């Protein structure tokens, strides 16, 4: 029996390392790219990545590199770099893979582009897919049951290539062709998770958090449908499923950032002090701009944007609560 083809992972943060560990669980060779030489050395020498995923002892079939040129000849590559750096990293690759699976969640600041638009420009010869859903890195690395959306721009033919390479007994992808919906769900939930963290930090209770998740989901639907996303996609794993998970635990970087803001932390200092990226902090301003351009009501996103700009959490919450009374149906929220 021939050995399965190796898979590449761009990015050795917590999520990239967890995906590499999951992919290597059946003995498949995985090449992971890390920016930091010390991370490359530790993965290859000790099978550990203590800065980003200290809980895991990595499979020995995972090999790390700092050279993007080493990915030449690998047909399936998962891109797990921070969203704001995706275009730059892909632009440095000497050869684009046949299938490029986007695993970062965000919207490019400045351009307002979704990650699939960034990837299609930087790696135009690749077919793009989006992997998104309710996932905490440490649970995936530990082999705990996980289900995700795998949205394929290349349709069923691409799914037939990717599903056998990505699916594992405890990692179950579900097929979609709605790349836009999969991206929007993952991007907006990061912003809403910051808001839920603020609720936790202020001690406003479970009722408030549940209400915020529901009304935030309404904002996700309005924005997504305006950009052509399918409602069923946003109601699935990569939308509502990811939203519920990320808005409920300090294991979420975005939730923990919001909690610190609610407890009185300074946004600039909190962001500067973090080794890992809370993507929602970068997504909120550009998301707010896109919503305003399209006249889409997103008051919770606007509130997060104000908090990140230094507004007092108590005042922002009061402004949300004093909005005019309205219906749950249609717009505005």
C-alpha positions as CSV (number, residue, x, y, z in Angstrom):
1,X,0.0,0.0,0.0
2,X,1.4,3.4,-1.0
3,X,1.9,6.1,1.7
4,X,-0.6,8.9,1.6
5,X,0.7,12.1,0.0
6,X,2.1,14.7,2.5
7,X,0.0,17.7,3.5
8,X,1.3,21.2,4.2
9,X,0.3,23.7,6.9
10,X,1.3,27.3,6.7
11,X,1.5,28.7,10.2
12,X,2.6,27.1,13.5
13,X,0.5,29.0,15.9
14,X,-1.9,27.0,18.1
15,X,-4.5,26.3,15.4
16,X,-1.9,25.5,12.7
17,X,-0.1,23.1,15.1
18,X,-3.4,21.5,16.1
19,X,-4.3,20.9,12.5
20,X,-0.9,19.4,11.8
21,X,-1.3,17.1,14.8
22,X,-4.8,16.0,13.6
23,X,-3.6,15.4,10.0
24,X,-0.6,13.3,11.3
25,X,-2.8,11.2,13.5
26,X,-3.0,8.4,10.8
27,X,0.8,8.5,10.1
28,X,0.6,11.0,7.2
29,X,3.6,13.2,6.7
30,X,2.9,16.9,7.5
31,X,5.2,19.8,6.7
32,X,4.5,22.9,8.8
33,X,5.9,26.3,8.2
34,X,6.9,28.5,11.2
35,X,8.1,32.1,11.1
36,X,10.2,31.7,14.2
37,X,13.4,29.6,13.9
38,X,13.1,28.5,17.6
39,X,9.7,27.1,16.9
40,X,11.0,25.2,13.9
41,X,13.9,23.8,15.9
42,X,11.7,22.7,18.9
43,X,9.2,20.9,16.7
44,X,11.9,19.0,14.8
45,X,14.1,18.3,17.9
46,X,11.6,17.8,20.7
47,X,8.2,17.3,18.9
48,X,6.8,20.2,20.9
49,X,5.6,23.7,20.3
50,X,5.6,25.1,23.8
51,X,5.0,28.8,22.9
52,X,1.7,28.1,21.1
53,X,0.4,24.6,22.0
54,X,2.2,23.4,25.1
55,X,-0.4,20.7,25.9
56,X,0.6,18.5,22.9
57,X,3.4,16.1,22.2
58,X,3.5,16.2,18.4
59,X,3.5,13.2,16.1
60,X,7.0,12.5,14.8
61,X,5.7,12.6,11.2
62,X,5.3,16.3,11.5
63,X,8.3,18.2,10.2
64,X,8.8,22.0,10.5
65,X,10.5,24.4,8.2
66,X,11.2,28.1,7.9
67,X,11.4,27.9,4.1
68,X,8.3,28.4,2.0
69,X,10.1,26.9,-1.0
70,X,9.9,23.5,0.7
71,X,6.2,23.4,-0.1
72,X,6.9,23.0,-3.8
73,X,5.3,19.7,-4.9
74,X,2.7,19.5,-2.0
75,X,-0.7,19.5,-3.6
76,X,-2.8,20.3,-0.5
77,X,-1.8,23.2,1.8
78,X,-3.7,24.5,4.8
79,X,-3.2,28.2,5.3
80,X,-3.3,29.1,9.0
81,X,-1.4,32.3,9.1
82,X,-3.0,35.3,10.8
83,X,-5.6,36.8,8.4
84,X,-3.7,40.1,8.0
85,X,-0.6,38.4,6.8
86,X,-2.1,35.8,4.5
87,X,-1.5,37.7,1.2
88,X,2.1,38.4,2.1
89,X,2.9,34.8,3.0
90,X,1.2,33.4,-0.1
91,X,3.0,35.9,-2.3
92,X,6.3,34.5,-1.1
93,X,5.6,30.9,-2.1
94,X,7.5,29.8,-5.2
95,X,4.8,27.3,-6.3
96,X,1.1,27.5,-5.5
97,X,-0.5,24.2,-4.4
98,X,-3.4,22.6,-6.3
99,X,-5.7,23.0,-3.3
100,X,-5.3,25.8,-0.8
101,X,-7.5,25.4,2.3
102,X,-8.0,28.7,4.2
103,X,-8.2,28.2,8.0
104,X,-7.8,31.8,9.2
105,X,-10.8,33.8,10.0
106,X,-10.9,37.5,9.3
107,X,-11.3,40.4,6.8
108,X,-8.3,42.1,5.4
109,X,-7.8,45.6,6.9
110,X,-7.6,48.4,4.4
111,X,-9.0,46.5,1.4
112,X,-12.0,44.9,3.1
113,X,-11.4,41.7,1.2
114,X,-12.4,38.2,2.5
115,X,-9.5,35.7,2.7
116,X,-10.6,33.8,-0.4
117,X,-10.3,37.0,-2.5
118,X,-6.9,37.6,-1.0
119,X,-5.9,34.0,-1.8
120,X,-7.2,34.0,-5.3
121,X,-5.0,37.0,-6.1
122,X,-1.9,35.8,-4.4
123,X,-2.2,32.1,-5.6
124,X,-4.3,32.4,-8.7
125,X,-3.6,28.9,-9.9
126,X,-4.9,27.2,-6.7
127,X,-8.4,26.1,-6.1
128,X,-9.5,27.6,-2.8
129,X,-11.5,26.0,0.0
130,X,-12.4,27.3,3.4
131,X,-12.3,25.2,6.6
132,X,-14.2,26.8,9.4
133,X,-16.3,25.7,12.4
134,X,-16.5,25.5,16.2
135,X,-12.9,24.5,17.1
136,X,-10.6,25.0,20.0
137,X,-7.0,24.1,19.1
138,X,-6.2,22.1,22.2
139,X,-9.2,19.9,21.8
140,X,-8.5,19.1,18.2
141,X,-4.9,18.3,19.1
142,X,-6.1,16.0,21.8
143,X,-8.3,14.1,19.3
144,X,-11.6,15.2,20.8
145,X,-14.6,15.0,18.5
146,X,-14.9,18.0,16.2
147,X,-17.1,18.9,13.2
148,X,-16.4,21.7,10.7
149,X,-17.6,23.1,7.4
150,X,-15.4,22.5,4.4
151,X,-16.5,24.9,1.7
152,X,-15.1,24.1,-1.7
153,X,-14.9,26.7,-4.5
154,X,-14.1,23.8,-6.9
155,X,-17.3,21.9,-6.0
156,X,-17.6,18.2,-5.5
157,X,-14.5,17.4,-7.5
158,X,-12.4,19.4,-5.0
159,X,-14.3,17.9,-2.1
160,X,-13.5,14.4,-3.4
161,X,-9.8,15.3,-3.2
162,X,-9.8,17.1,0.1
163,X,-12.2,15.1,2.3
164,X,-10.1,11.9,2.4
165,X,-7.0,14.0,3.1
166,X,-8.6,16.0,6.0
167,X,-11.3,13.8,7.6
168,X,-10.3,11.7,10.6
169,X,-12.3,9.5,12.9
170,X,-12.7,12.5,15.3
171,X,-12.5,15.3,12.8
172,X,-15.6,15.4,10.6
173,X,-15.9,17.9,7.7
174,X,-19.3,18.7,6.1
175,X,-19.5,19.7,2.5
176,X,-20.5,23.1,1.2
177,X,-19.9,25.2,-1.9
178,X,-20.7,28.5,0.0
179,X,-17.1,29.8,0.5
180,X,-18.4,33.4,1.2
181,X,-20.8,32.2,3.9
182,X,-18.1,30.1,5.6
183,X,-15.8,33.0,5.7
184,X,-18.3,35.5,6.9
185,X,-19.5,33.3,9.7
186,X,-15.9,32.8,11.0
187,X,-15.0,36.5,10.7
188,X,-18.0,38.0,12.4
189,X,-18.2,35.5,15.3
190,X,-14.7,36.8,16.4
191,X,-16.1,40.3,16.8
192,X,-19.2,39.1,18.6
193,X,-17.0,37.0,20.9
194,X,-15.3,40.1,22.1
195,X,-18.7,41.6,23.0
196,X,-19.6,38.4,24.9
197,X,-16.3,38.7,26.8
198,X,-17.1,42.2,27.8
199,X,-20.5,41.0,29.2
200,X,-18.5,38.5,31.2
201,X,-16.0,41.0,32.4
202,X,-18.7,43.4,33.5
203,X,-20.6,40.7,35.3
204,X,-23.8,41.2,33.4
205,X,-25.0,37.6,33.6
206,X,-26.0,34.7,31.4
207,X,-29.2,36.3,30.3
208,X,-27.3,39.2,28.7
209,X,-24.8,36.8,27.0
210,X,-27.6,34.7,25.5
211,X,-29.4,37.8,24.2
212,X,-26.1,39.1,22.7
213,X,-25.4,35.8,20.9
214,X,-29.0,35.8,19.5
215,X,-28.9,39.5,18.4
216,X,-25.3,39.1,17.1
217,X,-26.4,36.2,15.0
218,X,-29.1,38.4,13.5
219,X,-26.3,40.9,12.5
220,X,-24.3,38.0,11.0
221,X,-27.3,37.0,8.9
222,X,-28.0,40.5,7.7
223,X,-24.4,41.1,6.7
224,X,-23.9,37.7,5.2
225,X,-27.0,37.7,3.0
226,X,-26.1,41.2,1.8
227,X,-22.8,39.7,0.5
228,X,-24.4,36.6,-1.1
229,X,-24.0,34.1,1.7
230,X,-26.5,31.4,2.2
231,X,-28.7,31.4,5.3
232,X,-28.2,27.6,5.8
233,X,-24.4,28.1,5.9
234,X,-24.7,30.8,8.6
235,X,-27.0,28.6,10.6
236,X,-24.5,25.7,10.5
237,X,-21.1,24.8,12.0
238,X,-19.2,27.7,10.5
239,X,-21.7,30.3,11.6
240,X,-24.0,29.7,14.6
241,X,-22.0,26.7,15.8
242,X,-18.7,28.6,15.9
243,X,-20.5,31.7,17.4
244,X,-21.9,29.7,20.4
245,X,-18.5,28.1,21.1
246,X,-16.4,31.2,20.8
247,X,-18.8,33.3,22.9
248,X,-18.8,30.9,25.8
249,X,-15.2,30.3,26.9
250,X,-12.0,32.0,27.9
251,X,-10.3,29.4,25.7
252,X,-11.3,31.8,22.9
253,X,-8.7,34.5,22.4
254,X,-11.4,37.0,21.3
255,X,-13.6,36.2,24.3
256,X,-10.7,36.6,26.7
257,X,-9.8,39.9,25.2
258,X,-13.3,41.2,25.6
259,X,-13.4,40.0,29.2
260,X,-10.2,41.9,30.0
261,X,-11.8,45.0,28.4
262,X,-14.9,44.6,30.5
263,X,-12.7,44.3,33.6
264,X,-11.2,47.7,32.8
265,X,-8.1,46.8,30.7
266,X,-6.7,49.2,28.0
267,X,-7.3,47.9,24.5
268,X,-3.9,49.0,23.2
269,X,-2.0,47.5,26.1
270,X,-4.0,44.3,25.9
271,X,-3.3,43.8,22.2
272,X,0.4,44.6,22.6
273,X,0.8,42.1,25.4
274,X,-0.6,39.1,23.5
275,X,1.5,36.6,21.7
276,X,-1.5,35.1,19.9
277,X,-3.8,37.1,17.7
278,X,-7.4,38.0,18.6
279,X,-8.5,38.4,15.0
280,X,-11.8,40.1,16.0
281,X,-9.9,43.2,17.0
282,X,-8.6,43.6,13.5
283,X,-11.9,42.6,11.9
284,X,-14.1,45.0,13.8
285,X,-13.1,48.3,12.2
286,X,-13.2,47.0,8.6
287,X,-16.4,45.1,9.2
288,X,-18.0,48.3,10.6
289,X,-16.9,50.2,7.5
290,X,-18.3,47.6,5.1
291,X,-21.6,47.6,7.0
292,X,-21.9,51.4,6.9
293,X,-21.1,51.4,3.1
294,X,-24.0,48.9,2.6
295,X,-26.3,50.5,5.2
296,X,-26.5,47.3,7.2
297,X,-27.5,47.7,10.9
298,X,-24.8,46.1,13.1
299,X,-25.0,47.8,16.5
300,X,-23.1,45.2,18.4
301,X,-20.2,45.3,16.0
302,X,-20.3,49.1,16.3
303,X,-20.2,48.8,20.1
304,X,-17.1,46.5,19.9
305,X,-15.4,48.9,17.5
306,X,-16.0,51.7,20.0
307,X,-14.6,49.6,22.9
308,X,-11.5,48.9,20.9
309,X,-11.2,52.6,20.3
310,X,-11.1,53.3,24.1
311,X,-14.8,53.9,24.9
312,X,-15.8,53.0,28.5
313,X,-17.5,49.6,28.6
314,X,-20.3,50.7,30.9
315,X,-21.3,53.6,28.6
316,X,-21.2,51.4,25.5
317,X,-23.5,48.9,27.1
318,X,-25.9,51.6,28.2
319,X,-26.1,53.0,24.7
320,X,-26.9,49.5,23.4
321,X,-29.7,49.1,26.0
322,X,-31.2,52.5,25.2
323,X,-31.7,51.8,21.5
324,X,-35.3,52.2,20.3
325,X,-37.5,49.2,20.9
326,X,-38.2,47.2,17.8
327,X,-39.1,43.8,16.4
328,X,-37.0,40.7,16.0
329,X,-38.1,40.4,12.4
330,X,-36.1,42.1,9.6
331,X,-34.1,45.2,10.1
332,X,-32.9,47.0,12.2
333,X,-31.9,45.0,15.2
